[in-house]
Amino acid sequence: MSTSTATKPRKGLSEEYLRALPKAEVHCHLGGCVPTEMAARLAASHGVAIPESAVRHGGRYRFANFDEGLIVLNAVTSSMQTTRDFEEVTYVSLMTAVSGGVRYREYYFDPQNHPALSYPEMLEGILAGAQAAEKETGVVTRIVPAINRELGGEAAVELVQEIIRHPHEYVVGIGLDSDEKAGRPSEFIAAYALARDAGLKLSAHAGEHGDPSEIREALDLLKVDRLDHGYSALDEPELLSRLVVSQLPVAACWFVDYPPPEVPGRIRDHRAMAAAGVNLSINSDDPALIGPELHDCYFDSALHMEWTVEDAEKYSLAGLEASFADRETIDRLTAEFKAEHQRIRHLA
């Protein structure tokens, strides 16, 4: 939840500078990027009911807890039933992100949550939306199909096989998401080995809800190239030290909390992880569903963590280094980001 001070006087870096700062994010769910108005329209057109318990506030949904959020997320994603739906959501959400300085975004999407379409049909829509946005703005998109852990290991292998049968240069890895309580990383060893052998990069949601063993399994059994969330490493000093020493990228989502306290608990987690030296990047997770957009995350991070210009530039580049893009793309964008850093420093 955002504690953004966009309309209030603030100390430190200016919001004009932080909005202009070039940004890259690697933890953003396509299903969580559907604007509420669009979600309502798609739901109505496809006969899907979005729970009335999800209260709209400021254009976004709000929930009492994580489980309620998953219910609404599943309803919203169920409303995406045509190739055109995927194209529209991808394009609109990218154009919104670009307005806040996003230059690179990796989308997670869950093919298993859209039974009305085949994987190639979904991919066709995402690619069309991404390529249209790139043509207009230059924003670079890459795609990470995610395994719904609630459906088990056998279904995960089938999904990875389908991904391998339909390769595309924009599809750069696989992920593991949905309810951590419903499926441990150890259930997906075969799927991850198959993806690794096919040259795909590996990420997994782990340690979001207080179970450090999830992180150990993701590291030791799935052999991930990047960890999503990972907050419960703070509960085990040895595990935290391992993340620091390895510098494995940890894609954190800084302002997702239920309900929103004055200073969200995740901010305290990020302060502690950053102070320990964990290799963190800033990500929006589900910006339309939960909020906020990535630039709002930067506003709040700068405020609560008392950023300097050097801190802002470090996090600006962190998403690129955590990305699954090819080295040529990373190097090109890194050079562009650094040039932009120099150009906008006077705004800080």
C-alpha positions as CSV (number, residue, x, y, z in Angstrom):
1,M,0.0,0.0,0.0
2,S,1.4,3.4,-0.9
3,T,2.1,6.1,1.6
4,S,3.0,8.4,-1.2
5,T,3.3,12.1,-0.3
6,A,2.6,13.3,-3.9
7,T,0.4,16.2,-2.7
8,K,2.4,17.0,0.5
9,P,5.6,18.9,1.2
10,R,8.5,16.5,1.4
11,K,12.1,16.5,2.3
12,G,15.0,15.2,0.2
13,L,14.8,14.3,-3.5
14,S,12.1,16.1,-5.6
15,E,9.2,14.1,-7.0
16,E,10.0,15.7,-10.4
17,Y,13.4,14.0,-10.3
18,L,12.1,10.7,-9.0
19,R,9.4,10.5,-11.7
20,A,11.9,11.3,-14.4
21,L,14.4,8.8,-13.1
22,P,14.6,5.9,-15.6
23,K,13.3,2.7,-14.0
24,A,13.3,-1.1,-14.7
25,E,11.2,-3.6,-12.9
26,V,11.2,-7.4,-12.9
27,H,8.3,-8.3,-10.6
28,C,5.0,-7.2,-12.1
29,H,2.0,-9.5,-12.7
30,L,0.1,-8.8,-15.9
31,G,-3.2,-9.8,-14.2
32,G,-2.5,-7.2,-11.5
33,C,-2.1,-4.5,-14.1
34,V,-5.7,-4.4,-15.3
35,P,-7.2,-1.0,-14.5
36,T,-10.4,-1.3,-12.4
37,E,-12.6,0.2,-15.2
38,M,-11.1,-2.2,-17.8
39,A,-11.5,-5.1,-15.4
40,A,-15.2,-4.3,-14.8
41,R,-15.8,-4.0,-18.6
42,L,-14.0,-7.3,-19.4
43,A,-15.8,-9.0,-16.5
44,A,-19.2,-7.9,-17.8
45,S,-18.4,-8.8,-21.4
46,H,-17.4,-12.3,-20.4
47,G,-19.9,-13.0,-17.6
48,V,-17.4,-13.0,-14.8
49,A,-18.3,-11.8,-11.3
50,I,-15.7,-9.7,-9.5
51,P,-16.4,-9.9,-5.7
52,E,-18.3,-7.0,-4.3
53,S,-16.2,-7.2,-1.1
54,A,-13.3,-5.7,-3.0
55,V,-13.7,-2.0,-2.3
56,R,-12.5,0.5,-4.8
57,H,-10.5,3.4,-3.5
58,G,-8.5,5.8,-5.6
59,G,-9.0,3.7,-8.7
60,R,-7.6,0.5,-7.1
61,Y,-9.0,-2.4,-5.1
62,R,-8.4,-2.8,-1.4
63,F,-8.5,-6.0,0.6
64,A,-8.6,-7.1,4.2
65,N,-5.8,-9.6,3.7
66,F,-3.7,-11.5,1.1
67,D,-6.2,-14.3,0.6
68,E,-8.9,-11.8,-0.3
69,G,-6.5,-10.2,-2.7
70,L,-5.9,-13.6,-4.5
71,I,-9.7,-14.1,-4.9
72,V,-10.1,-10.8,-6.6
73,L,-6.9,-11.2,-8.7
74,N,-8.2,-14.6,-9.9
75,A,-11.6,-13.0,-10.9
76,V,-9.8,-10.2,-12.7
77,T,-7.5,-12.6,-14.6
78,S,-10.5,-14.8,-15.4
79,S,-11.9,-11.8,-17.2
80,M,-9.1,-11.9,-19.8
81,Q,-10.4,-14.4,-22.2
82,T,-9.4,-13.3,-25.7
83,T,-6.1,-12.5,-27.5
84,R,-7.4,-9.0,-27.8
85,D,-7.9,-8.7,-24.0
86,F,-4.3,-9.6,-23.4
87,E,-3.1,-7.1,-26.0
88,E,-5.2,-4.3,-24.5
89,V,-4.1,-5.0,-20.9
90,T,-0.4,-5.2,-21.9
91,Y,-0.5,-2.0,-24.0
92,V,-2.5,0.1,-21.5
93,S,-0.5,-0.9,-18.5
94,L,2.8,-0.3,-20.3
95,M,1.8,3.2,-21.4
96,T,0.8,3.9,-17.8
97,A,4.1,2.7,-16.5
98,V,6.1,4.7,-19.1
99,S,4.5,7.9,-17.9
100,G,6.2,7.3,-14.6
101,G,9.7,6.6,-16.1
102,V,9.6,2.8,-16.7
103,R,11.9,1.9,-19.5
104,Y,12.0,-1.9,-18.9
105,R,9.4,-4.3,-17.5
106,E,9.2,-8.0,-17.1
107,Y,5.7,-9.3,-16.9
108,Y,4.7,-12.4,-15.0
109,F,1.6,-14.0,-16.4
110,D,-0.1,-17.3,-15.4
111,P,-1.2,-19.3,-18.5
112,Q,-2.9,-21.9,-16.3
113,N,-5.3,-19.3,-15.1
114,H,-6.8,-18.6,-18.5
115,P,-8.3,-21.9,-19.7
116,A,-10.3,-20.2,-22.5
117,L,-7.1,-19.6,-24.5
118,S,-4.1,-21.6,-25.5
119,Y,-0.6,-20.5,-24.5
120,P,0.2,-19.3,-28.1
121,E,-3.0,-17.2,-28.2
122,M,-2.2,-15.5,-24.9
123,L,1.4,-14.9,-26.0
124,E,0.2,-13.4,-29.3
125,G,-1.8,-10.8,-27.4
126,I,0.9,-9.9,-24.9
127,L,3.5,-9.6,-27.7
128,A,1.2,-7.4,-29.8
129,G,0.6,-5.0,-26.9
130,A,4.3,-4.9,-25.9
131,Q,5.5,-4.3,-29.4
132,A,3.0,-1.5,-30.0
133,A,4.1,0.2,-26.8
134,E,7.8,-0.3,-27.7
135,K,7.2,1.2,-31.1
136,E,5.6,4.3,-29.6
137,T,7.8,4.9,-26.6
138,G,10.9,2.6,-26.7
139,V,9.8,0.7,-23.6
140,V,11.3,-2.8,-23.5
141,T,9.2,-5.7,-22.4
142,R,10.1,-9.3,-21.5
143,I,7.8,-12.1,-20.4
144,V,8.1,-14.7,-17.6
145,P,5.3,-17.3,-17.7
146,A,4.5,-18.3,-14.1
147,I,3.5,-21.6,-12.6
148,N,0.4,-21.6,-10.5
149,R,1.8,-23.6,-7.5
150,E,-1.8,-24.5,-6.5
151,L,-2.1,-26.8,-9.5
152,G,0.9,-29.0,-8.6
153,G,4.1,-30.3,-10.1
154,E,2.7,-32.4,-12.9
155,A,0.7,-29.5,-14.4
156,A,3.9,-27.4,-14.1
157,V,5.9,-29.8,-16.2
158,E,3.1,-29.7,-18.8
159,L,3.2,-25.9,-18.8
160,V,7.0,-25.7,-19.2
161,Q,6.8,-28.2,-22.1
162,E,4.2,-26.0,-23.8
163,I,6.5,-22.9,-23.3
164,I,9.4,-24.8,-24.8
165,R,7.3,-25.8,-27.8
166,H,6.6,-22.2,-28.6
167,P,9.8,-20.2,-28.0
168,H,10.1,-16.5,-28.5
169,E,12.9,-14.1,-27.8
170,Y,10.7,-12.1,-25.4
171,V,10.0,-15.1,-23.3
172,V,13.1,-15.2,-21.0
173,G,12.2,-17.3,-18.0
174,I,9.7,-19.0,-15.8
175,G,8.3,-18.1,-12.3
176,L,6.4,-19.6,-9.5
177,D,3.5,-17.7,-7.9
178,S,0.1,-17.9,-6.3
179,D,-0.5,-19.0,-2.7
180,E,2.8,-20.1,-1.1
181,K,0.8,-22.3,1.4
182,A,-0.6,-24.4,-1.5
183,G,2.6,-25.7,-3.0
184,R,6.2,-25.9,-1.8
185,P,9.1,-25.2,-4.2
186,S,10.2,-28.8,-3.8
187,E,7.1,-29.9,-5.8
188,F,8.4,-28.2,-8.9
189,I,12.0,-29.5,-9.2
190,A,11.2,-31.4,-12.5
191,A,9.6,-28.4,-14.1
192,Y,12.5,-26.1,-13.2
193,A,15.1,-28.6,-14.4
194,L,13.3,-28.8,-17.7
195,A,13.2,-25.0,-18.1
196,R,16.8,-24.7,-17.1
197,D,17.9,-27.3,-19.7
198,A,15.9,-25.3,-22.3
199,G,17.9,-22.1,-21.5
200,L,15.2,-20.3,-19.6
201,K,16.1,-18.2,-16.5
202,L,14.4,-19.1,-13.2
203,S,12.7,-17.2,-10.5
204,A,10.3,-18.1,-7.7
205,H,8.1,-16.4,-5.1
206,A,9.4,-17.5,-1.7
207,G,9.5,-16.2,1.8
208,E,6.7,-13.6,1.3
209,H,4.7,-14.8,4.3
210,G,7.1,-15.8,7.0
211,D,8.6,-19.2,6.0
212,P,12.4,-19.1,5.5
213,S,12.4,-22.8,4.4
214,E,10.6,-21.7,1.2
215,I,13.7,-19.6,0.3
216,R,16.1,-22.4,1.0
217,E,14.1,-24.7,-1.2
218,A,14.1,-22.1,-4.0
219,L,17.8,-21.7,-3.7
220,D,18.9,-25.3,-3.2
221,L,16.3,-27.3,-5.1
222,L,15.0,-25.0,-7.9
223,K,18.4,-23.2,-8.2
224,V,16.8,-19.9,-9.0
225,D,18.6,-17.1,-10.7
226,R,16.4,-14.5,-8.9
227,L,14.3,-14.6,-5.8
228,D,10.9,-12.9,-5.5
229,H,10.0,-11.2,-2.2
230,G,12.3,-13.2,0.2
231,Y,11.4,-11.1,3.3
232,S,11.5,-14.0,5.7
233,A,15.3,-14.3,5.3
234,L,15.3,-11.7,8.0
235,D,14.2,-14.4,10.4
236,E,17.3,-16.5,9.8
237,P,20.7,-14.7,10.1
238,E,22.5,-17.5,8.3
239,L,20.1,-17.4,5.3
240,L,20.2,-13.6,5.2
241,S,24.0,-13.8,5.1
242,R,23.8,-16.2,2.3
243,L,21.8,-13.8,0.2
244,V,24.3,-11.0,1.0
245,V,27.3,-13.1,0.1
246,S,25.8,-14.5,-3.1
247,Q,24.3,-11.1,-4.2
248,L,21.5,-13.1,-5.8
249,P,19.0,-10.5,-7.0
250,V,15.9,-10.2,-4.8
251,A,12.9,-8.7,-6.5
252,A,11.1,-7.0,-3.6
253,C,7.7,-5.3,-3.7
254,W,8.0,-2.5,-1.3
255,F,4.5,-1.3,-0.7
256,V,2.2,-4.3,-0.6
257,D,0.7,-4.6,2.9
258,Y,-2.8,-5.4,4.3
259,P,-4.2,-3.2,5.7
260,P,-2.0,-0.1,5.2
261,P,-0.4,1.1,8.5
262,E,1.2,4.5,8.7
263,V,4.6,3.1,7.8
264,P,4.1,-0.3,6.1
265,G,5.8,-3.3,7.6
266,R,7.4,-4.1,4.3
267,I,9.3,-0.8,4.5
268,R,10.8,-2.0,7.7
269,D,11.8,-5.2,6.0
270,H,13.4,-3.4,3.1
271,R,15.3,-1.1,5.4
272,A,16.7,-4.1,7.2
273,M,17.5,-6.0,4.0
274,A,19.1,-3.0,2.4
275,A,21.2,-2.3,5.6
276,A,22.4,-5.9,5.5
277,G,23.5,-5.6,1.9
278,V,21.0,-7.7,0.1
279,N,20.9,-7.1,-3.7
280,L,17.4,-5.5,-3.9
281,S,15.4,-4.1,-6.7
282,I,12.1,-2.1,-6.4
283,N,9.0,-3.5,-8.1
284,S,5.3,-2.7,-8.2
285,D,3.9,-6.3,-8.1
286,D,0.2,-5.6,-8.9
287,P,0.0,-1.9,-9.5
288,A,-3.6,-1.6,-10.7
289,L,-4.9,-4.2,-8.3
290,I,-3.1,-3.2,-5.1
291,G,-1.0,-0.3,-6.1
292,P,1.0,1.8,-6.3
293,E,2.7,2.3,-9.7
294,L,6.5,2.0,-9.7
295,H,7.1,5.8,-9.6
296,D,5.0,6.0,-6.4
297,C,7.2,3.2,-4.9
298,Y,10.2,5.4,-5.7
299,F,8.6,8.4,-4.0
300,D,8.0,6.4,-0.8
301,S,11.3,4.7,-0.8
302,A,13.2,8.0,-1.2
303,L,11.1,9.4,1.7
304,H,11.2,6.5,4.2
305,M,14.8,5.4,3.4
306,E,16.2,9.0,3.1
307,W,17.7,8.4,-0.3
308,T,20.6,10.4,-1.8
309,V,20.9,10.9,-5.5
310,E,23.4,8.0,-5.5
311,D,20.8,5.8,-3.8
312,A,18.2,6.7,-6.4
313,E,20.6,5.9,-9.3
314,K,21.6,2.6,-7.7
315,Y,18.0,1.4,-7.5
316,S,17.4,2.8,-11.0
317,L,20.0,0.3,-12.3
318,A,19.2,-2.6,-10.0
319,G,16.2,-3.7,-12.0
320,L,18.3,-4.0,-15.1
321,E,20.9,-6.1,-13.4
322,A,18.2,-8.3,-11.9
323,S,16.5,-8.8,-15.3
324,F,16.5,-11.8,-17.5
325,A,17.2,-9.8,-20.7
326,D,20.1,-10.7,-22.8
327,R,23.4,-9.0,-22.0
328,E,23.3,-6.8,-25.1
329,T,19.9,-5.4,-24.1
330,I,21.1,-4.8,-20.5
331,D,24.3,-3.1,-21.5
332,R,22.4,-0.8,-24.0
333,L,19.8,0.2,-21.4
334,T,22.4,0.6,-18.7
335,A,24.3,3.1,-20.9
336,E,21.0,5.0,-21.6
337,F,20.1,5.0,-17.9
338,K,23.4,6.4,-16.9
339,A,23.3,9.1,-19.5
340,E,19.8,10.0,-18.3
341,H,21.0,10.1,-14.7
342,Q,23.5,12.9,-15.6
343,R,20.9,14.8,-17.6
344,I,18.3,15.0,-14.8
345,R,20.5,15.4,-11.8
346,H,19.7,19.1,-11.6
347,L,16.1,18.2,-10.9
348,A,17.0,16.4,-7.7
